[in-house]
């Protein structure tokens, strides 16, 4: 299973999926983001303390669901 960070990198620089792109771009630029993590709790706590934009936690929750579905295939 790849990390959540790796999953999100496919959304960087996309014209569509504006909030997903915004989260992915922020994750890429944040050197302290837990890039190897596959843990919902670890990433969620990090985002709670370092929220990059309003609504980031909601976007994360949506993307986490997509991540789990894609990784189960």
C-alpha positions in Angstrom: 0.0 0.0 0.0 1.4 3.4 -1.0 1.3 6.4 1.3 -1.6 8.9 1.3 0.9 11.5 0.1 1.8 9.5 -2.9 -1.9 9.0 -3.7 -2.5 12.7 -3.5 0.4 13.7 -5.8 -1.7 12.8 -8.9 -3.9 15.9 -8.1 -1.0 18.4 -8.1 -1.3 21.1 -10.8 -4.7 19.9 -12.1 -7.2 22.4 -13.4 -10.1 20.3 -12.1 -10.5 19.3 -8.5 -9.5 22.7 -7.1 -9.7 21.8 -3.4 -7.9 18.4 -4.0 -5.2 20.2 -6.0 -4.9 22.8 -3.2 -4.4 20.2 -0.6 -1.9 18.2 -2.8 0.1 21.3 -3.6 0.3 22.2 0.1 1.3 18.7 1.1 4.1 18.8 -1.5 5.4 22.2 -0.2 5.2 21.3 3.5 8.5 19.7 4.4 7.1 18.4 7.7 4.0 16.7 6.3 4.2 13.0 7.2 4.8 11.9 3.6 5.3 8.2 4.4 2.2 7.8 6.6 -0.6 5.5 5.8 -2.4 6.4 9.1 -5.6 8.4 9.0 -5.1 9.4 12.6 -1.6 10.7 12.1 -2.4 12.7 9.0 -5.7 14.0 10.5 -3.9 15.3 13.6 -1.2 16.9 11.5 -3.9 18.7 9.5 -5.7 19.8 12.6 -2.6 21.5 13.9 -1.4 22.8 10.5 -4.6 23.5 8.6 -3.6 24.9 5.2 -7.0 26.4 4.3 -10.6 26.4 5.4 -12.2 23.1 4.7 -9.0 21.2 4.4 -10.2 18.5 6.9 -13.3 17.9 4.9 -11.3 17.6 1.7 -8.9 15.2 3.5 -11.8 13.0 4.7 -13.2 12.8 1.1 -9.8 12.0 -0.3 -9.0 9.5 2.4 -12.2 7.5 1.3 -11.0 7.6 -2.3 -7.5 6.5 -1.2 -8.9 3.5 0.7 -11.1 2.5 -2.2 -8.3 2.8 -4.8 -5.8 1.0 -2.6 -8.2 -1.9 -2.1 -8.4 -2.6 -5.9 
